[in-house]
Amino acid sequence: MENTTTTNANGNETMSIDHAAYQAKTKTMTDAELRYTIKDATGAMTANPTGHKAGYYADEVNYCAMELNRRAN
């Protein structure tokens, strides 16, 4: 899984996720790992909502929640 860090026009770094690879990774995670990742990433976003990894953490939460939902249905 390759994540990249880029610099935007304002000179701020942002980290982006390899979406396909992360979605594949969630399929191998346990329910407990998925729930922990959601809790941890949500906490990181709450602590620093404008940080350079905020979008990355939001993607993590989304993909982990999607996988839990997929398993429930």
Sequence and secondary structure as in RCSB ss.txt:
>XXXX:A:sequence
MENTTTTNANGNETMSIDHAAYQAKTKTMTDAELRYTIKDATGAMTANPTGHKAGYYADEVNYCAMELNRRAN
>XXXX:A:secstr
   EEEE TTS EEEE  HHHHHHHHTTS HHHHHHHHHHHHHHHHH TTSTTHHHHHHHHHHHHHHHHHHH 
